[in-house]
Amino acid sequence: MMETKLLSEEKTVNYKIFTEVFSPLPEIGEILEESESLEEARNKLFEYMKELEWEIRTGRKVFKNEIDRWLSLTAINVFLNIISKDNEKLAGFSTLEYLWKAYKGDEDALKEIREGFIEEFKHIFLAISGKADYSLGFLGERLLEEGIKFIDFSKLKGRDAGIARSNFLDKVYDIMREYISRYPSGLDKRVILKRKKNKETLKEFFGITEEEWFNYKWQFKNVLRGLKGVEILKELRKNTNFKISDDDLEIIEKAVKNGIPFGLTPYYLHLFDFENPYVEDLAVRRQVIPPEWYVEKMIEHKEDRDTAFDFMGEHDTSPIDLITRRYVTIAIIKPYESCPQICVYCQRNWMVQDFDVKAFKGWDKVEKALDWFAEHESMMEILITGGDPFSLNDKAIEKILNRISEMNHVVGVRFGTRTIVTAPMRITDELAELLGSFEKRIMISTHVESCYEITPEVKDAVEKLNKNKIYVYNQHVFHRYVSRRFENVALRIALKKVGIIPYYTFYPKGKMEHKDYLVPIARLAQEVKEEARLLPGSFRTDEPIFNVPRMGKNHLRAWQDRELIAIKPDGGRVYLMHPWEKGIYPTKLYTYKDVPIKEYLDSLKEIGENVEEYRTIWYYY
């Protein structure tokens, strides 16, 4: 291996950092150095990896434990996938070419490569060599730091074994509890008291009574939207203890002036921490206050928003106006194309309008869409979503349900609504009883993003529905501002307390305008395996999901669901997604470029997270 290269001083530093990555497996560097062509490097690396794999499988290469052996074999397969020629065609570029050229000191290649790329291969090579220390895990490290020794329980028997195991698990729980305590719930007495003061502040500001506050019609009528909403936020800041930065106000104002929907219910506003923003209420504020990148991208595509941001390809899966169909026995109807509150990361931001009467698409279109369902006996379930269908009044909801009740082939109806979180007073006794009286089975899907959103009001709303035999399921969007260690565990516990059932945990739609909200797929896989797994099974009934455009939900459980086929120069992984249809009938696979793990970890570091606690993320492929 050559020790020096004829490069500028800056590039020499980069080159040194780059080549240090190969220290666990210097043979790979030697192959890259000696190969005269890309194909020669590819063939020699393949031969080297297969020989190494056979050494492992025949027991000639010894590891500290079985976990390191398993990880080594897994990483070998990942590396072979990355240098595969057919995968290069699918990815549209060659990761190996960057490795080969950069190792030979090519300045153009070194200019393009980022730290994320270097970190990816550092960890792949550590894993292959058996030096990753993955088996210890971050909880294992914490236990060792606190002087808790690991016990070989296989050497203990009977009650002694049971007591030792129980004592050890108590220590694990103590660490788990420490993490969970970082995320206060809206059910905590301290938070309830703080929000009671916020509510009184807002009632005085708006000049309303308690009865008006709990009237959903007042909440809907007074949604903070448009320039008027910006002015209200400014007045609140001026005349109360409510804090919001100039930057946030400017970006909201820029959004609404450019026709980007913004909506915030007074109820949801009272969930903000008025005096200490972006600490405990980080997830809450980021629900509605858009980052600059998002606004700039929405403005850039102002004229073609409905196609540029239609990540799921709903234009191509709509057989008739208001309907989206991606599955055999269920389809979506969207009668109302707005919500009382607009979520920044909404997958349908391309169609969402301001919260007013224009968002209702008219009975003519709605009835034609319902006719379509009546004509298609394959439709066992109808998902009524939008926008938020609970933006409609009770009579409109009843009219839609009465039409569906005539369809004998429809077994159930599902409503997709976030009013349970953004305006829980919308779930009146009358609405709950109306839904409960419907002869077909009704369920509700909602989006609770953090335990900070779970409040006594949410609990009351869910209880009204439960009393009418209607169950509420949560579809959590695992975006960047709710993805810290044990943050989703804290959410699952809060959901359980109020009777909401974890249903899906979604990888955010990989849309360019949502860059600031994206997480690596590896982080979602890590959360499911390392944090959620510590909870009882009934707390973690959710499925990790990636939505494939035009095709729909794809599980993120195991290798059957995805393949890592390339790594971009910025460190972003490229996955080949295997849609749900693949074992049923012929279908095409889908290629997706993920957010770089290094970029994600840097964003966590900026908000005070210890990124060492996430170190096993690199080994979730």
C-alpha positions as CSV (number, residue, x, y, z in Angstrom):
1,M,0.0,0.0,0.0
2,M,1.4,3.4,-1.0
3,E,1.9,5.8,1.9
4,T,2.0,9.1,0.0
5,K,0.3,10.6,-3.0
6,L,1.1,13.7,-5.1
7,L,-1.9,15.7,-4.0
8,S,-2.5,19.2,-2.5
9,E,-2.1,19.5,1.2
10,E,-5.9,19.6,1.7
11,K,-6.4,16.5,-0.4
12,T,-3.5,14.7,1.4
13,V,-5.4,15.1,4.6
14,N,-8.6,13.8,3.0
15,Y,-6.7,10.9,1.5
16,K,-5.2,9.9,4.8
17,I,-8.6,9.9,6.5
18,F,-10.0,7.9,3.6
19,T,-7.3,5.2,3.6
20,E,-7.4,4.8,7.4
21,V,-10.8,3.3,6.9
22,F,-9.2,0.2,5.4
23,S,-7.0,-0.6,8.4
24,P,-9.2,-3.4,9.7
25,L,-8.9,-5.1,6.2
26,P,-5.7,-3.8,4.5
27,E,-6.1,-6.5,1.9
28,I,-9.0,-4.5,0.3
29,G,-6.8,-1.4,0.0
30,E,-4.0,-3.5,-1.6
31,I,-6.5,-4.9,-4.2
32,L,-7.7,-1.4,-5.1
33,E,-4.1,-0.1,-5.3
34,E,-2.9,-3.0,-7.5
35,S,-5.9,-3.2,-9.8
36,E,-5.3,-1.6,-13.2
37,S,-9.0,-1.4,-14.0
38,L,-12.4,-1.3,-12.3
39,E,-13.3,-4.8,-13.5
40,E,-10.0,-6.2,-12.2
41,A,-10.7,-4.7,-8.8
42,R,-14.3,-6.0,-8.8
43,N,-13.2,-9.6,-9.6
44,K,-10.4,-9.6,-7.1
45,L,-12.6,-8.2,-4.3
46,F,-15.3,-10.8,-5.1
47,E,-12.7,-13.6,-4.8
48,Y,-11.3,-12.2,-1.6
49,M,-14.7,-11.8,0.0
50,K,-15.8,-15.4,-1.0
51,E,-12.6,-16.8,0.4
52,L,-13.1,-14.9,3.6
53,E,-16.7,-16.1,3.9
54,W,-15.6,-19.7,3.4
55,E,-13.0,-19.2,6.2
56,I,-15.8,-18.1,8.5
57,R,-18.2,-20.9,7.5
58,T,-15.5,-23.6,8.0
59,G,-14.6,-22.2,11.4
60,R,-11.0,-21.3,10.4
61,K,-11.7,-17.6,11.3
62,V,-12.5,-17.3,15.0
63,F,-14.7,-14.5,16.5
64,K,-15.2,-13.4,20.1
65,N,-18.8,-14.5,19.9
66,E,-21.6,-15.7,17.5
67,I,-23.0,-12.2,17.1
68,D,-19.8,-10.9,15.6
69,R,-19.6,-13.9,13.3
70,W,-23.2,-13.3,12.1
71,L,-22.5,-9.5,11.6
72,S,-19.3,-10.3,9.6
73,L,-21.2,-12.6,7.2
74,T,-24.0,-10.0,6.9
75,A,-21.5,-7.2,6.1
76,I,-19.8,-9.4,3.5
77,N,-23.0,-9.9,1.7
78,V,-23.7,-6.1,1.8
79,F,-20.2,-5.4,0.4
80,L,-20.8,-7.9,-2.4
81,N,-24.1,-6.3,-3.1
82,I,-22.4,-2.9,-3.4
83,I,-19.7,-4.0,-5.8
84,S,-22.2,-6.0,-7.9
85,K,-22.4,-4.8,-11.5
86,D,-26.1,-5.4,-11.9
87,N,-26.8,-3.4,-8.8
88,E,-24.7,-0.5,-10.3
89,K,-27.2,-0.5,-13.2
90,L,-30.1,-0.3,-10.8
91,A,-28.5,2.4,-8.7
92,G,-27.4,4.4,-11.8
93,F,-23.7,4.8,-10.6
94,S,-20.8,2.7,-9.3
95,T,-19.9,2.9,-5.6
96,L,-16.9,0.7,-6.3
97,E,-15.6,3.2,-8.9
98,Y,-15.5,5.9,-6.1
99,L,-13.6,3.5,-3.8
100,W,-11.1,2.5,-6.5
101,K,-10.4,6.0,-7.8
102,A,-10.2,7.6,-4.4
103,Y,-7.8,5.0,-3.1
104,K,-5.6,5.7,-6.1
105,G,-5.7,9.4,-5.1
106,D,-8.0,10.6,-7.8
107,E,-8.7,14.3,-6.9
108,D,-12.1,14.4,-8.5
109,A,-13.3,11.4,-6.6
110,L,-11.9,12.7,-3.3
111,K,-13.6,16.0,-3.9
112,E,-17.0,14.3,-4.2
113,I,-16.7,11.9,-1.2
114,R,-18.1,13.2,2.0
115,E,-17.6,12.0,5.6
116,G,-20.8,10.0,5.4
117,F,-19.3,7.8,2.7
118,I,-16.1,7.3,4.7
119,E,-18.0,6.4,7.9
120,E,-20.2,3.9,6.0
121,F,-17.1,1.9,4.8
122,K,-15.3,2.3,8.1
123,H,-18.2,0.4,9.7
124,I,-18.6,-2.1,7.0
125,F,-15.0,-3.1,7.2
126,L,-15.1,-3.2,11.0
127,A,-18.1,-5.5,10.8
128,I,-16.5,-7.8,8.2
129,S,-13.3,-8.0,10.3
130,G,-15.3,-8.8,13.5
131,K,-14.1,-5.6,15.3
132,A,-17.4,-3.7,15.4
133,D,-18.2,-4.7,19.0
134,Y,-21.8,-4.7,17.9
135,S,-22.8,-7.4,20.3
136,L,-22.1,-5.2,23.3
137,G,-24.8,-2.8,22.3
138,F,-25.3,0.7,23.8
139,L,-27.2,-0.7,26.9
140,G,-24.4,-3.1,27.5
141,E,-21.9,-0.3,27.5
142,R,-24.1,1.6,30.0
143,L,-24.3,-1.4,32.3
144,L,-20.6,-1.9,32.3
145,E,-20.1,1.8,33.0
146,E,-22.3,1.4,36.1
147,G,-20.3,-1.6,37.3
148,I,-22.9,-4.2,36.4
149,K,-21.3,-7.4,35.2
150,F,-22.8,-9.7,32.6
151,I,-23.9,-13.1,33.9
152,D,-23.7,-16.3,32.0
153,F,-27.2,-17.4,32.9
154,S,-26.8,-20.8,31.2
155,K,-24.5,-21.7,34.2
156,L,-27.2,-21.0,36.7
157,K,-30.2,-23.2,37.5
158,G,-33.5,-23.0,39.1
159,R,-34.5,-20.2,41.5
160,D,-31.0,-18.8,41.6
161,A,-31.1,-18.4,37.8
162,G,-34.5,-16.7,38.0
163,I,-33.5,-14.3,40.7
164,A,-30.3,-13.4,39.0
165,R,-32.0,-12.8,35.7
166,S,-34.8,-10.7,37.3
167,N,-32.2,-8.5,39.1
168,F,-30.3,-8.0,35.9
169,L,-33.5,-7.0,34.0
170,D,-34.3,-4.5,36.8
171,K,-31.0,-2.8,36.0
172,V,-31.8,-2.7,32.3
173,Y,-35.1,-1.1,33.2
174,D,-33.5,1.5,35.4
175,I,-31.5,2.7,32.3
176,M,-34.5,2.5,30.1
177,R,-36.5,4.6,32.6
178,E,-33.8,7.2,32.6
179,Y,-34.2,7.7,28.8
180,I,-37.9,7.7,28.9
181,S,-38.0,10.4,31.5
182,R,-36.4,12.8,29.0
183,Y,-39.7,13.0,27.2
184,P,-42.5,14.4,29.4
185,S,-46.0,13.3,28.6
186,G,-49.0,15.6,28.3
187,L,-50.4,13.5,31.1
188,D,-47.7,14.6,33.5
189,K,-49.1,16.9,36.3
190,R,-46.4,19.5,35.7
191,V,-47.3,19.7,32.0
192,I,-51.0,19.7,32.6
193,L,-50.6,22.7,35.0
194,K,-48.4,24.5,32.5
195,R,-50.9,24.1,29.7
196,K,-53.8,25.1,32.0
197,K,-52.0,28.5,32.3
198,N,-51.5,28.6,28.5
199,K,-55.2,28.0,28.0
200,E,-56.1,30.8,30.3
201,T,-53.7,33.1,28.5
202,L,-55.3,32.2,25.2
203,K,-58.9,32.5,26.5
204,E,-58.1,36.0,27.8
205,F,-56.4,36.9,24.5
206,F,-59.3,35.7,22.4
207,G,-61.9,36.9,24.9
208,I,-63.7,33.6,25.2
209,T,-65.2,31.4,27.8
210,E,-64.3,27.8,28.8
211,E,-67.4,26.6,27.0
212,E,-66.3,28.3,23.7
213,W,-62.8,26.9,24.1
214,F,-64.2,23.4,24.2
215,N,-66.5,24.0,21.3
216,Y,-64.9,22.5,18.2
217,K,-66.8,24.9,16.0
218,W,-65.0,27.8,17.7
219,Q,-61.7,26.0,17.3
220,F,-62.3,25.5,13.6
221,K,-63.5,29.1,13.1
222,N,-60.4,30.4,14.8
223,V,-57.7,28.3,13.2
224,L,-54.6,30.5,12.8
225,R,-54.1,30.6,9.1
226,G,-52.9,33.0,6.4
227,L,-51.6,36.4,7.1
228,K,-54.2,36.9,9.8
229,G,-52.7,33.9,11.6
230,V,-49.2,35.4,11.4
231,E,-50.6,38.7,12.9
232,I,-52.2,36.7,15.8
233,L,-48.9,35.1,16.6
234,K,-47.2,38.5,16.6
235,E,-49.9,39.9,18.9
236,L,-49.5,37.0,21.2
237,R,-45.8,37.5,21.4
238,K,-46.2,41.1,22.1
239,N,-49.0,40.9,24.7
240,T,-48.4,37.6,26.5
241,N,-45.6,35.3,27.6
242,F,-45.8,33.4,24.4
243,K,-42.4,33.2,22.7
244,I,-41.7,32.7,19.0
245,S,-38.6,33.8,17.1
246,D,-38.4,36.4,14.4
247,D,-37.1,33.7,12.1
248,D,-40.1,31.5,12.7
249,L,-42.5,34.3,12.1
250,E,-40.7,35.3,8.9
251,I,-40.7,31.8,7.5
252,I,-44.5,31.3,8.3
253,E,-45.2,34.7,6.7
254,K,-43.2,33.8,3.6
255,A,-45.1,30.6,3.3
256,V,-48.6,32.0,3.5
257,K,-47.7,34.9,1.1
258,N,-46.7,32.3,-1.5
259,G,-49.8,30.2,-1.1
260,I,-48.3,27.5,1.1
261,P,-51.1,26.3,3.5
262,F,-50.4,27.0,7.1
263,G,-52.9,26.1,9.8
264,L,-52.7,25.9,13.6
265,T,-55.7,25.3,16.0
266,P,-55.8,27.4,19.2
267,Y,-56.0,24.1,21.1
268,Y,-52.7,22.8,19.5
269,L,-51.1,26.2,20.1
270,H,-51.7,25.7,23.8
271,L,-49.5,22.6,23.7
272,F,-46.5,24.8,22.9
273,D,-44.1,25.6,25.7
274,F,-44.7,29.3,25.7
275,E,-41.6,30.3,27.6
276,N,-39.0,27.7,26.5
277,P,-39.4,26.9,22.9
278,Y,-37.9,23.9,21.0
279,V,-36.9,22.0,24.1
280,E,-39.8,19.9,25.4
281,D,-42.1,21.1,22.6
282,L,-39.6,20.4,19.8
283,A,-41.8,17.9,18.1
284,V,-44.9,20.0,18.6
285,R,-43.5,23.2,17.0
286,R,-41.9,21.2,14.2
287,Q,-45.4,19.8,13.3
288,V,-46.5,23.2,12.1
289,I,-43.6,25.6,11.8
290,P,-41.9,24.9,8.4
291,P,-38.1,24.9,8.0
292,E,-36.7,27.3,5.4
293,W,-35.8,24.5,3.0
294,Y,-39.4,23.3,2.9
295,V,-40.7,26.7,2.1
296,E,-38.1,27.4,-0.6
297,K,-38.9,24.1,-2.3
298,M,-42.6,24.7,-2.2
299,I,-42.1,28.1,-3.8
300,E,-39.8,26.7,-6.4
301,H,-42.5,24.3,-7.5
302,K,-45.4,26.6,-7.0
303,E,-46.8,26.0,-10.5
304,D,-46.2,22.2,-10.6
305,R,-46.7,21.4,-7.0
306,D,-49.4,18.8,-7.7
307,T,-46.9,16.6,-9.7
308,A,-43.5,17.5,-8.2
309,F,-44.5,16.5,-4.7
310,D,-46.8,13.6,-5.4
311,F,-44.3,11.1,-4.0
312,M,-46.9,8.3,-3.8
313,G,-48.0,8.7,-7.4
314,E,-51.6,9.3,-6.5
315,H,-52.3,10.8,-9.9
316,D,-51.4,7.4,-11.4
317,T,-53.5,5.4,-8.9
318,S,-56.7,7.4,-9.1
319,P,-59.4,5.6,-11.2
320,I,-61.8,8.5,-10.6
321,D,-61.8,11.9,-8.8
322,L,-61.3,11.7,-5.0
323,I,-60.3,8.0,-5.0
324,T,-56.8,6.5,-4.6
325,R,-56.4,2.7,-5.0
326,R,-53.2,0.8,-4.4
327,Y,-54.5,-2.4,-3.0
328,V,-56.9,-5.2,-3.8
329,T,-59.6,-4.9,-1.2
330,I,-59.4,-1.3,0.1
331,A,-59.3,2.2,-1.5
332,I,-59.2,5.8,-0.3
333,I,-61.9,8.5,-0.7
334,K,-60.9,12.1,0.0
335,P,-64.0,14.3,0.3
336,Y,-62.3,17.2,2.1
337,E,-58.8,18.4,1.0
338,S,-57.7,20.3,4.0
339,C,-57.2,19.9,7.8
340,P,-57.8,22.2,10.8
341,Q,-54.1,22.0,11.2
342,I,-51.5,21.5,8.5
343,C,-48.6,19.2,9.2
344,V,-45.4,20.3,7.5
345,Y,-44.4,16.7,6.6
346,C,-47.9,15.9,5.1
347,Q,-47.6,13.4,2.2
348,R,-50.4,15.2,0.4
349,N,-49.0,18.7,0.7
350,W,-49.4,18.8,-3.1
351,M,-53.2,18.8,-2.8
352,V,-53.9,20.3,0.6
353,Q,-55.7,23.7,0.5
354,D,-56.4,26.3,3.1
355,F,-59.0,25.3,5.7
356,D,-62.2,26.7,4.3
357,V,-65.3,25.7,2.4
358,K,-63.4,25.4,-0.9
359,A,-61.6,22.3,0.5
360,F,-64.9,20.3,0.3
361,K,-65.0,18.8,-3.2
362,G,-68.8,19.0,-3.6
363,W,-71.5,16.4,-3.3
364,D,-71.6,15.7,-7.0
365,K,-68.0,14.4,-6.9
366,V,-68.4,12.7,-3.6
367,E,-71.5,10.8,-4.7
368,K,-69.8,9.7,-8.0
369,A,-66.8,8.4,-5.9
370,L,-69.3,6.5,-3.6
371,D,-70.9,5.1,-6.7
372,W,-67.5,3.7,-7.8
373,F,-67.3,1.9,-4.4
374,A,-70.8,0.5,-4.8
375,E,-69.8,-0.8,-8.3
376,H,-66.6,-2.5,-7.0
377,E,-67.4,-5.6,-4.9
378,S,-63.7,-6.0,-4.2
379,M,-63.9,-3.1,-1.8
380,M,-64.1,-4.7,1.6
381,E,-63.0,-1.5,3.4
382,I,-63.2,2.2,2.6
383,L,-60.7,4.6,4.1
384,I,-62.2,8.1,4.4
385,T,-59.3,10.5,4.6
386,G,-58.1,13.6,2.9
387,G,-57.4,16.2,4.3
388,D,-59.3,15.4,7.5
389,P,-62.8,14.1,7.0
390,F,-63.8,15.2,10.6
391,S,-63.5,18.7,9.2
392,L,-67.0,17.9,7.8
393,N,-70.0,18.4,10.0
394,D,-72.0,15.5,11.5
395,K,-74.7,15.6,8.9
396,A,-72.2,15.3,6.0
397,I,-70.5,12.4,7.8
398,E,-73.8,10.7,8.3
399,K,-74.8,11.2,4.7
400,I,-71.6,9.5,3.5
401,L,-72.0,6.6,6.0
402,N,-75.7,6.1,5.0
403,R,-74.6,5.7,1.4
404,I,-71.9,3.2,2.4
405,S,-74.4,1.2,4.5
406,E,-76.2,0.3,1.3
407,M,-73.1,-1.5,0.0
408,N,-73.4,-5.1,1.2
409,H,-69.8,-6.0,0.1
410,V,-68.2,-3.3,2.4
411,V,-67.3,-4.9,5.7
412,G,-65.7,-1.9,7.4
413,V,-65.0,1.8,7.3
414,R,-61.9,3.6,8.5
415,F,-61.6,7.3,9.1
416,G,-58.1,8.9,8.9
417,T,-58.2,12.0,11.2
418,R,-55.8,14.0,13.3
419,T,-58.5,16.0,15.1
420,I,-58.1,13.7,18.0
421,V,-54.7,15.4,18.5
422,T,-55.2,18.8,17.0
423,A,-58.8,19.5,18.2
424,P,-60.0,16.6,20.4
425,M,-63.2,18.5,21.3
426,R,-64.3,17.5,17.7
427,I,-65.0,14.1,19.2
428,T,-68.4,15.0,20.7
429,D,-70.7,12.6,22.3
430,E,-73.0,13.1,19.3
431,L,-70.3,12.2,16.8
432,A,-69.1,9.2,18.8
433,E,-72.7,7.9,19.1
434,L,-73.3,8.6,15.3
435,L,-70.3,6.5,14.4
436,G,-71.2,3.8,17.0
437,S,-74.7,3.5,15.5
438,F,-73.3,2.6,12.0
439,E,-74.0,-1.1,11.3
440,K,-70.6,-1.7,9.7
441,R,-67.4,-1.9,11.8
442,I,-65.7,1.5,12.1
443,M,-62.1,2.1,13.1
444,I,-60.2,5.4,13.4
445,S,-56.5,6.0,12.4
446,T,-54.8,9.0,13.8
447,H,-51.3,10.5,13.9
448,V,-49.9,11.0,17.4
449,E,-46.3,12.0,16.9
450,S,-45.0,12.4,20.5
451,C,-46.1,11.7,24.0
452,Y,-46.1,15.5,24.5
453,E,-49.3,15.5,22.4
454,I,-51.1,13.0,24.6
455,T,-53.3,15.1,26.9
456,P,-56.4,14.5,29.2
457,E,-58.5,15.9,26.3
458,V,-57.1,13.2,24.0
459,K,-57.9,10.6,26.6
460,D,-61.5,11.9,26.9
461,A,-61.9,11.8,23.1
462,V,-60.7,8.2,22.8
463,E,-62.9,7.1,25.7
464,K,-66.0,8.5,24.0
465,L,-65.1,6.5,20.9
466,N,-64.3,3.3,22.9
467,K,-67.6,3.5,24.7
468,N,-69.2,3.3,21.3
469,K,-67.1,0.2,20.3
470,I,-64.8,2.3,18.0
471,Y,-61.1,1.7,18.4
472,V,-58.4,4.2,17.6
473,Y,-55.1,3.2,16.0
474,N,-52.0,5.2,15.7
475,Q,-50.0,5.8,12.5
476,H,-46.8,7.3,13.7
477,V,-44.5,9.2,11.3
478,F,-41.0,8.5,12.5
479,H,-39.5,11.8,11.4
480,R,-36.3,13.4,12.6
481,Y,-37.8,15.5,15.4
482,V,-39.3,12.4,17.1
483,S,-36.6,9.9,16.5
484,R,-34.3,10.2,19.6
485,R,-33.4,7.2,21.7
486,F,-36.5,5.9,23.5
487,E,-38.6,8.8,22.3
488,N,-41.0,6.5,20.5
489,V,-41.0,4.1,23.5
490,A,-42.3,7.0,25.6
491,L,-45.0,7.6,22.9
492,R,-46.1,4.0,22.9
493,I,-46.5,4.0,26.7
494,A,-48.5,7.2,26.6
495,L,-50.7,5.8,23.8
496,K,-51.4,2.7,25.9
497,K,-52.5,4.9,28.8
498,V,-55.2,6.6,26.8
499,G,-56.3,3.5,24.8
500,I,-54.8,4.2,21.4
501,I,-53.4,1.1,19.7
502,P,-50.0,1.4,17.9
503,Y,-50.6,0.4,14.3
504,Y,-48.0,1.7,11.8
505,T,-44.6,3.4,12.3
506,F,-44.0,5.1,9.0
507,Y,-40.7,6.0,7.4
508,P,-41.5,9.6,6.3
509,K,-42.3,10.0,2.6
510,G,-38.9,10.5,1.0
511,K,-39.8,13.8,-0.6
512,M,-37.2,16.4,-1.5
513,E,-39.0,19.2,0.3
514,H,-39.1,17.1,3.5
515,K,-35.3,16.8,3.7
516,D,-35.2,18.2,7.3
517,Y,-37.6,15.6,8.5
518,L,-36.1,12.5,7.0
519,V,-34.3,9.8,9.0
520,P,-32.1,6.9,7.8
521,I,-34.0,3.7,7.4
522,A,-31.4,2.2,9.6
523,R,-32.6,4.4,12.5
524,L,-36.1,3.0,12.3
525,A,-34.8,-0.5,12.1
526,Q,-32.6,0.2,15.1
527,E,-35.5,1.6,17.1
528,V,-37.7,-1.4,16.5
529,K,-34.9,-3.9,17.5
530,E,-33.2,-2.1,20.3
531,E,-35.7,0.1,22.1
532,A,-39.3,-1.0,21.3
533,R,-38.3,-4.6,21.9
534,L,-37.9,-3.9,25.6
535,L,-41.7,-3.1,25.9
536,P,-44.4,-5.8,26.3
537,G,-45.7,-7.1,23.0
538,S,-49.1,-5.3,23.4
539,F,-47.2,-1.9,23.5
540,R,-45.4,-2.5,20.2
541,T,-48.1,-3.8,17.9
542,D,-47.0,-1.3,15.2
543,E,-45.4,-2.3,12.0
544,P,-42.4,-0.4,10.6
545,I,-43.4,0.7,7.1
546,F,-41.9,2.3,3.9
547,N,-44.3,3.6,1.3
548,V,-43.4,2.6,-2.2
549,P,-44.8,5.1,-4.8
550,R,-47.8,3.8,-6.6
551,M,-47.6,0.4,-4.8
552,G,-48.1,1.2,-1.1
553,K,-46.9,-0.1,2.2
554,N,-43.7,-2.1,2.3
555,H,-42.6,-3.6,5.6
556,L,-39.1,-2.9,7.0
557,R,-38.8,-6.1,8.9
558,A,-35.9,-8.0,7.2
559,W,-33.9,-8.8,4.1
560,Q,-37.0,-9.9,2.3
561,D,-38.2,-6.3,2.3
562,R,-35.1,-4.4,1.0
563,E,-31.5,-4.7,-0.2
564,L,-28.7,-2.2,0.3
565,I,-27.2,-2.0,-3.2
566,A,-25.0,1.2,-3.2
567,I,-23.6,4.1,-1.2
568,K,-23.6,7.5,-2.7
569,P,-20.6,9.8,-2.3
570,D,-22.4,11.8,0.3
571,G,-23.0,8.7,2.3
572,G,-26.6,8.1,1.4
573,R,-27.5,4.5,1.1
574,V,-29.3,3.3,-2.0
575,Y,-31.9,0.6,-1.3
576,L,-33.8,-1.7,-3.6
577,M,-37.2,-2.0,-2.1
578,H,-39.2,-5.2,-2.6
579,P,-42.9,-4.2,-2.9
580,W,-45.6,-6.3,-1.2
581,E,-46.7,-7.8,-4.6
582,K,-43.5,-9.6,-5.2
583,G,-44.6,-13.0,-3.9
584,I,-48.0,-12.7,-5.5
585,Y,-47.6,-11.6,-9.1
586,P,-44.9,-10.0,-11.3
587,T,-43.8,-6.5,-10.2
588,K,-40.9,-4.1,-10.5
589,L,-38.7,-3.3,-7.6
590,Y,-38.2,0.3,-6.4
591,T,-34.8,2.1,-5.9
592,Y,-34.6,4.6,-3.1
593,K,-31.8,6.9,-2.0
594,D,-31.8,7.3,1.8
595,V,-30.6,10.3,3.9
596,P,-27.0,9.8,5.0
597,I,-26.6,8.4,8.5
598,K,-23.7,10.9,9.2
599,E,-26.0,13.8,8.3
600,Y,-28.7,12.5,10.6
601,L,-26.3,11.9,13.5
602,D,-24.9,15.5,13.1
603,S,-28.4,16.8,13.4
604,L,-28.9,14.9,16.7
605,K,-25.6,16.3,17.9
606,E,-26.8,19.8,17.2
607,I,-29.7,19.3,19.6
608,G,-27.5,17.9,22.4
609,E,-27.7,14.2,21.8
610,N,-24.8,11.9,22.5
611,V,-24.3,10.3,19.1
612,E,-22.2,7.5,20.6
613,E,-25.5,6.1,22.0
614,Y,-26.5,5.5,18.4
615,R,-23.3,3.8,17.2
616,T,-25.0,0.4,16.3
617,I,-27.1,2.3,13.7
618,W,-24.3,1.6,11.1
619,Y,-25.0,-2.1,11.3
620,Y,-28.6,-2.0,10.4
621,Y,-28.6,-2.7,6.7
